Structures are given as structure tokens and as C-alpha cells.
């Protein structure tokens, strides 16, 4: 329902299994090339950002804190792999009283940081697609709307 509300594209599970590696605890990709690793981390970043919004909606504060900090670290890894500057992100700490509104705001800040990396990433041979950032923002808004 949230995917429909945010107008996100839907990929059939069988198709997804073909295009995404099933790691079973192993490395997500076999390549050690920094561009390949960065591209894999970019895909991971977007996927987890959507999941964080869902956990905010569910009210799972500890999971939200852990996952927002995880995607912030992933963003740093992407910058390191591409040898580009990434805005500093202080670790986020929530308590049991932190509002969903503040959590959505924190997620939005982290999820939209890649906008500042687009041109640098492109010069290194990878893409941080603006369309995905817009889709993440739409999904966050759909989750916020359902939480009210």
C-alpha cells in the first residue's frame, strides 16, 4: 500500500532474484573494483532507506536508530570507494521519546545527502540517480501520512 501511495516502481520477485545477488552470508558481489563496490553500496543505501521509513512507521525506535546510522556509514563507504567528499554525518541517537516526525526528518536528511555527491560520483564513473532520491522522499511522505 505504501509503495502504491508513493508511486514507486514494483519489480516482480522472480525478476528481482535474477538481478540481485543472493548472498547467503557471502560477499554481495565478487568484484573488488571500487566502482563496482560503490555501485553495490549505492543500491544497498536506497533499499535500506526505504526499509527505515517502514520501521519509523512501525515505531521501532532502536531499529530506526541502528539503520539510519548504518546507511550514514554506507554513504561514507561510497565516498571512500569513489574518493569523493561526503558531508559529515554525526551518529544519530534516539530515545524512547523521540517523535516519528523527528525520525522522518533525520531519515530525510541522510537520504537526500547523495544529491550533493551526484556530479562527483559521475566524474568517477558511477551514478547517483536523482529519480531515486525523489522516490525515497515520496515514500517517506507516504509513511508519514499513514502514521498520522
N, C-alpha and C positions, 0 to 999 in steps of 0.2 A: 504494500500500500504506500509506504514512504517513497519507494523507488518510483512509483507511478506519480505521486504528488510532486516529486522533484523533476519529473520528466527525464529520468536517466535512461540511457540505453540498457537493454537487457540482453545478456548473452546466454544462450542455451547451455545447460550444464555439460552436455557432451562436447560441445564446441569449446567451452572453457577448458575442459580436461585436455583437449588437443593442443591448445595454445599455451597453457601454463604448465610448468613442470610440477610433477607430483613428487615432492622431495622425500617423504618418508623418513625425515630426520637427517637426510644428507644435505649437501650443498644445493642451494636453489638453482644455481647454474654451474656449468663446468668451467666456463671461461675465467681466466684471471685478468683479462683485459680491463683496464679502468673504465672505459666507455661502457662495455657490457655490464660491468658491476654497477655502474651508476644508473644505467637504464633499468636494471633489475630493481635497484633500490627506489627509483622513481615510481615504478609500478607498485611496489610494496607500500610506499608512502601514501599513494592515493587510495589503495584498498583499505589500509588501516584507518585513514582519516574518516572514511565513511562509517567504519565499524565504531569508532569513538563516538560519533554522533548518536548512534544507536544506544550505546551504553549510557550516555548522558541522559537520553530519553528514559531509560530504564531506572535511572537513579543509582547506578553502581559507581559511587564516588571513588573508591580505591582503584578500581579497574580503569576508570577515566584518567585519573592522575598518572598511573603507570603508562597507559597507552599514549597519552599526549606527550609525555616525556620521551617515550620510545620513538615516536615519529619526529620529534625535535632532534633526537640523536641521529636518526636516519637522514634527516636533512643535512646535518653536519657531515655524515659519511659521504653523502653525494658531493658536497662541496670539496671534501678532501680528495675523493676519487677523480674529480674533474679539475682539481687545483684552482678552484674559484672561491671568492669570498662569499660567506654565508652570514647573514645577520646573527649576532649572538642571541641565544635564547636561554634565559635563566630557567633552571628547573622549576616546574610548577608544583605547588603544594596546595592541596585542598584539605579542608577538614569536613567533618560531617555536616557542618552548617553552610558550606559553600553552595550558593544557589545554582540552579541549572542555567540561568541566564549568564552568570559569570563563567561557567564551564563552557557554554557555547561560544562566548566571546573569546575565551582562551584558545579554543579549538580553531576558531576563525582566524585568529592572529597567526597561529602556526601553519594552518592550511593554506593561507594566502602568501606566505613568505616566498614560495617559489616564483611568484611574479617578478621579484627583484633579481632572480637568477636567470631569467629566460635568455637574455642576449649573451651572457657569459657562457651559459650551457651550450647554446647554438654554436658559438665560436669554437667549442671543444668537440663538436660533432654529435651532440645529443639534443633532445627536445624536451622542454617542459611545457606541455600544451596548455594554453590559456583556457581552452574549452573545458578541460578537466577541472580547472580551478573554479570556473563558473558553475559546473555541475556539483562540485563539492559544496559551494556556497548555497546552491538551491536545495541540496539535501539537508544541510544544516538548518535552513529556514523551515523546511517541511517538518523536521524533527521538533524544532522549537514550537511550531504551530500546533503539533499534536500534543506537546507537553502542557500547553495552556489549558 
